[in-house]
Structure formats: structure tokens, C-alpha cells
């Protein structure tokens, strides 16, 4: 259970409360949303996200809106400093 925000170009565009871990849904978008459908008697996979994801990161803590804005303004994050 939790709360998530989706940012585009450093600005929060949507926020969602979720009661379960899966699926991870933002409005009409869903991370990992693939469906197997029967199209003309052949199985095929379809995606539901209409667009592209430039960067996707998972962090150990929530970033503040200010940190997200700063990361956007500075450009690509320096992932070489990340401790796994």
C-alpha cells in the first residue's frame, strides 16, 4: 500500500494511491502492462502505454519535489555514484 507521483520534465503530472504492489498504474498508463490477445487466431502481445519512458528509477527513499526538479534541471543523474 502506498502513494506515488509521476513526474514529466520535473513537474508532477499525476498522483495515485495504490492498495497493492501490482499493477503499478498511473492514470491510463501501467508499468509492465502487456496482454496476450487472440488476434485472427494467432496469439499476440499488446502494450497499453501509448508513449515512451525516457528514464525509470527505483530509489530507497522518496525524493522530494525539489530534488526531482533539481535532477531534471541538472540533466541525467550520475548513476555511477549509486550504491546498490
ROPA-316372 format. One record per atom (N, C-alpha, C, O): residue in three letters; x, y, z. Coordinates in steps of 0.1 Angstrom, whole numbers, padded with zeros to 4 digits, always signed. Atoms other than C-alpha are relative to their C-alpha. Layout:
! ROPA-316372
AlaXYZ ...
END
This chain:
! ROPA-316372
Unk+0008-0012+0000 Unk+0000+0000+0000 Unk+0009+0012+0000 Unk+0019+0013+0007 Unk-0008-0012+0000 Unk+0013+0034-0008 Unk-0005+0011-0009 Unk-0017+0011-0012 Unk+0004-0011+0007 Unk+0012+0066-0027 Unk+0012+0003-0010 Unk+0023+0003-0006 Unk-0010-0003+0010 Unk+0031+0075-0059 Unk-0004+0012-0009 Unk-0015+0015-0011 Unk+0002-0011+0009 Unk+0036+0105-0082 Unk+0008-0003-0012 Unk+0019-0008-0012 Unk-0007+0002+0012 Unk+0046+0105-0118 Unk+0004+0015-0005 Unk-0004+0024-0005 Unk-0005-0013+0004 Unk+0068+0134-0130 Unk+0004+0000-0015 Unk+0009-0010-0020 Unk-0004-0002+0014 Unk+0073+0147-0166 Unk+0007+0013+0000 Unk+0002+0023+0003 Unk-0009-0012+0001 Unk+0101+0171-0172 Unk+0001+0008+0013 Unk+0000+0020+0014 Unk-0002-0006-0013 Unk+0105+0177-0135 Unk-0013+0005+0007 Unk-0012+0011+0018 Unk+0012-0004-0006 Unk+0068+0185-0128 Unk-0009-0012+0002 Unk-0011-0021-0006 Unk+0009+0011-0003 Unk+0043+0162-0111 Unk-0012+0002-0009 Unk-0018+0013-0010 Unk+0011+0000+0009 Unk+0016+0153-0136 Unk-0012-0008+0005 Unk-0024-0006+0001 Unk+0010+0008-0005 Unk-0004+0127-0118 Unk+0004-0007+0013 Unk+0016-0009+0015 Unk-0003+0007-0012 Unk-0006+0110-0084 Unk-0010-0010+0003 Unk-0022-0008+0000 Unk+0009+0012-0002 Unk-0021+0077-0074 Unk+0002-0006+0014 Unk+0014-0007+0018 Unk+0000+0009-0012 Unk-0029+0058-0042 Unk-0001-0014-0004 Unk-0010-0017-0012 Unk+0002+0014+0004 Unk-0024+0021-0046 Unk-0001-0009+0013 Unk+0007-0007+0022 Unk+0002+0008-0011 Unk-0036-0006-0023 Unk+0008-0013+0000 Unk+0010-0020+0010 Unk-0008+0012+0002 Unk-0015-0035-0037 Unk+0013+0004-0007 Unk+0015+0015-0012 Unk-0013-0002+0007 Unk+0020-0039-0051 Unk-0001+0000-0015 Unk+0007+0007-0022 Unk+0001+0002+0015 Unk+0009-0049-0086 Unk-0014+0001-0004 Unk-0023-0004+0004 Unk-0008-0007+0010 Unk-0001-0035-0110 Unk+0004+0014+0004 Unk-0003+0020+0013 Unk-0004-0014-0003 Unk+0017-0001-0109 Unk-0006+0009-0011 Unk-0001+0009-0022 Unk+0008-0007+0010 Unk-0008+0022-0126 Unk+0000+0015+0003 Unk-0002+0019+0015 Unk+0001-0014+0000 Unk-0007+0059-0133 Unk-0010+0004-0010 Unk-0008+0004-0022 Unk+0011-0004+0009 Unk-0040+0071-0148 Unk-0002-0012-0010 Unk-0006-0023-0006 Unk+0002+0010+0010 Unk-0042+0052-0181 Unk+0012-0008-0003 Unk+0012-0017-0011 Unk-0012+0007+0002 Unk-0006+0041-0180 Unk+0003-0011+0010 Unk-0002-0009+0022 Unk-0003+0011-0010 Unk+0007+0009-0164 Unk+0013-0006-0003 Unk+0016-0010-0015 Unk-0013+0006+0002 Unk+0042-0003-0159 Unk-0001-0015-0001 Unk-0007-0021+0007 Unk+0001+0014+0002 Unk+0046-0038-0173 Unk-0014-0005-0005 Unk-0017-0017-0004 Unk+0014+0004+0004 Unk+0011-0038-0189 Unk+0001-0006-0014 Unk+0001+0001-0024 Unk+0000+0008+0012 Unk+0013-0065-0215 Unk-0012-0009+0000 Unk-0016-0014+0011 Unk+0011+0010+0001 Unk-0017-0086-0226 Unk+0001-0009-0012 Unk+0005-0005-0022 Unk+0000+0010+0010 Unk-0019-0117-0246 Unk-0014-0001-0006 Unk-0023-0004+0002 Unk+0013+0000+0006 Unk-0048-0114-0270 Unk+0000-0010-0012 Unk+0010-0012-0019 Unk+0002+0009+0011 Unk-0062-0137-0297 Unk-0004+0009-0012 Unk-0015+0014-0013 Unk+0003-0009+0012 Unk-0059-0117-0330 Unk+0001-0009-0012 Unk+0011-0014-0016 Unk+0001+0009+0012 Unk-0071-0136-0361 Unk+0006-0014+0002 Unk+0014-0018-0006 Unk-0004+0013-0004 Unk-0065-0169-0344 Unk+0015-0002+0002 Unk+0020-0013+0003 Unk-0014+0001-0004 Unk-0029-0161-0336 Unk+0002+0008+0013 Unk-0004+0019+0014 Unk-0002-0007-0013 Unk-0017-0151-0301 Unk+0010+0011-0003 Unk+0020+0009-0009 Unk-0010-0011+0001 Unk+0000-0117-0299 Unk+0000+0008+0013 Unk-0010+0007+0020 Unk-0001-0008-0012 Unk+0011-0094-0272 Unk-0003+0015-0004 Unk+0002+0020-0014 Unk+0003-0014+0002 Unk-0002-0058-0269 Unk+0004+0008+0012 Unk+0003+0003+0023 Unk-0003-0009-0010 Unk+0011-0029-0249 Unk-0011+0010+0001 Unk-0017+0014-0008 Unk+0010-0010-0002 Unk-0012-0003-0233 Unk+0006+0014+0002 Unk-0002+0023+0001 Unk-0006-0013-0002 Unk+0012+0025-0227 Unk+0002+0007-0014 Unk+0010+0001-0022 Unk-0002-0007+0013 Unk+0010+0050-0256 Unk+0010+0011+0003 Unk+0007+0022+0007 Unk-0010-0009-0002 Unk+0043+0067-0254 Unk+0013-0007+0003 Unk+0015-0019+0001 Unk-0013+0006-0003 Unk+0079+0062-0243 Unk+0004+0005+0014 Unk+0001+0016+0019 Unk-0005-0004-0013 Unk+0096+0062-0209 Unk+0015+0002-0003 Unk+0023-0007-0007 Unk-0014-0004+0002 Unk+0130+0080-0211 Unk+0008-0005+0011 Unk+0019-0011+0009 Unk-0008+0005-0011 Unk+0142+0072-0176 Unk-0010-0005+0011 Unk-0021+0000+0013 Unk+0008+0006-0011 Unk+0128+0050-0148 Unk+0010-0005+0010 Unk+0018-0013+0008 Unk-0009+0003-0011 Unk+0145+0047-0115 Unk-0008-0004+0013 Unk-0019+0001+0015 Unk+0005+0003-0013 Unk+0137+0030-0082 Unk+0010+0004+0011 Unk+0022+0001+0009 Unk-0009-0005-0010 Unk+0151+0045-0051 Unk-0004-0006+0014 Unk-0014-0012+0016 Unk+0002+0005-0014 Unk+0155+0035-0014 Unk-0009+0009+0008 Unk-0014+0005+0019 Unk+0009-0010-0007 Unk+0135+0066-0003 Unk-0007+0009-0010 Unk-0003+0010-0022 Unk+0008-0009+0009 Unk+0110+0090-0018 Unk+0008+0013-0001 Unk+0014+0018+0009 Unk-0007-0013+0002 Unk+0126+0121-0033 Unk-0010+0011+0002 Unk-0022+0009+0000 Unk+0009-0012-0001 Unk+0111+0155-0026 Unk-0002+0006-0014 Unk+0005+0003-0023 Unk+0003-0006+0013 Unk+0095+0175-0054 Unk+0012+0009-0004 Unk+0015+0010-0016 Unk-0011-0009+0003 Unk+0125+0199-0051 Unk+0012-0008-0005 Unk+0019-0004-0015 Unk-0010+0009+0005 Unk+0150+0170-0056 Unk-0002-0004-0014 Unk+0007-0005-0022 Unk+0003+0004+0013 Unk+0132+0158-0086 Unk+0002+0011-0010 Unk+0007+0009-0021 Unk-0002-0012+0008 Unk+0131+0193-0101 Unk+0015+0002-0003 Unk+0019+0005-0014 Unk-0014-0003+0002 Unk+0168+0197-0095 Unk+0007-0011-0009 Unk+0015-0008-0017 Unk-0005+0011+0008 Unk+0176+0163-0110 Unk-0003+0002-0015 Unk+0005+0000-0024 Unk+0004-0003+0013 Unk+0156+0173-0141 Unk+0009+0011-0006 Unk+0013+0010-0017 Unk-0008-0012+0005 Unk+0174+0207-0144 Unk+0014-0003-0002 Unk+0021+0003-0011 Unk-0014+0004+0002 Unk+0208+0191-0140 Unk+0003-0010-0011 Unk+0014-0011-0016 Unk-0002+0010+0011 Unk+0202+0165-0167 Unk+0000-0014+0006 Unk-0004-0016+0017 Unk-0001+0014-0004 Unk+0208+0128-0165 Unk+0007-0002+0014 Unk+0018+0004+0016 Unk-0006+0002-0013 Unk+0215+0116-0129 Unk+0013-0008-0002 Unk+0015-0015-0011 Unk-0013+0007+0000 Unk+0250+0103-0122 Unk-0002-0013+0007 Unk+0000-0014+0020 Unk+0003+0013-0006 Unk+0242+0067-0116 Unk+0013-0007+0004 Unk+0012-0018+0011 Unk-0013+0006-0005 Unk+0279+0059-0111 Unk+0002+0001+0015 Unk+0009-0007+0021 Unk-0001-0002-0014 Unk+0275+0072-0076 Unk-0010-0009+0008 Unk-0010-0008+0021 Unk+0010+0007-0007 Unk+0246+0049-0067 Unk+0006-0012+0007 Unk+0014-0019+0001 Unk-0004+0012-0008 Unk+0253+0023-0040 Unk-0011-0010+0000 Unk-0022-0007+0004 Unk+0010+0010+0001 Unk+0235-0009-0046 Unk+0000-0009+0012 Unk-0007-0018+0013 
END
